[in-house]
Amino acid sequence: MQQAKTLSARPARPARWLNRDRVIALLMISPSALAIAVFVYGFIAWTGYVSLTSWNSLATTSTFVGFDNYLSVFATGRFQTNIRNLIVFTAFFLLACLLIGLLLAVLVDSRIRFEGFFRSAYIFPMALSFIVTGVVWRWLFAPGNWPDDPTGINLLFKQLGLGFFQSAWITDTGVVPGWRVEGLRTRIGVPMAMIPVVVAAVWQMSGFVMAMYLAGLRGIPDEIKEAARVDGASEWQVFRTITLPLLQPITLSAVIILGHISLKIFDLIVTMTGGAPGNNTEVPGLYMYEITFKANKFAEGAAVAMVMLVVVALLVVPYLIYSRQTEVER
């Protein structure tokens, strides 16, 4: 009886959603949540709506045309060329950054002298914007009137007696192998003018990948490697069977980050080539800007923007789901 009175005398706990700390937290994050809802998701929804209308002039129109803008964009040879360029850039950019970043991380992790200097030197390019990187590498890859009056890297080759290495670089109109496929209005292959752009992007981002891999290497216990060496494993076997598998989460994170950067690349292309020559370095981001703000084709530009959003989402969303499932399992 006494126990029942004691229990009834206790003050009732407030509902969970009325908890003071929870209310304060909700009030603190509500401005940011509202801003994101309006200026991110709201504008995404507006862009999606515009892409389904016939708004392709300065005069605002809300005539619904469905997916006609998407069909029109995909049918143009220019956008098909953009997709080809984006695939080439992403593939070479990802592969080169991962390989060079891993190599640099292994070298720095070997406890070389002046490790701090090399680590800082490798990661320093990331402190620059793609605008600065594009301007500098445009100067380097400007071919000049080669082979007689070269500039940039062609001039260096000439002075070193390596004139056979001279090339048109960012002005090269070639596509290798340049296959023609029925139904497509662009040649299949690697546009040679895209190679200098990839070099510039890799120069800037490979140091970032190095830092990620270096953190992963420093997190692998030495006892595991020593046990493998005691069992007779060579250094290559230790690296291949122990180090690389343990670096898989780092590799996945690097692929997601670099892929996100490459799929929406814009500033490096604008400053380095402007999409030239002959749209051989133009990507969807630049195409969207051109048709939206120069040709006033707002609906088609919105359609390109939505295509880019879907492509980035196909890369990022599965990674977010995988990361969440991994955290729950832990």
ABEGO torsion letter per residue (X at the ends): XAAAAAAAABBBBBBAAABAAAAAAAAAAAAAAAAAAAAAAAAAAAAAAAAABABABABBBABBAEAAAAAAAAABAAAAAAAAAAAAAAAAAAAAAAAAAAAAAAAAAAGBBGAAAAAAAAAAAAABBAAAAAAAAAAAABAEBOAABBBEAAAAAAAAGAAAABBAEAABABBOAGBBBBGBABBBEBBAAAAAAAAAAAAAAAAAAAAAAAAAAAABBAAAAAAAAAAGBBAAAAAAAAAAAAAAAAAAAAAAAAAAAAAABAAAAAAAAGGOBGGAABBAAAAAAAAAAAAGBAAAAAAAAAAAAAAAAAAAAAAAAAAAAAAAAX
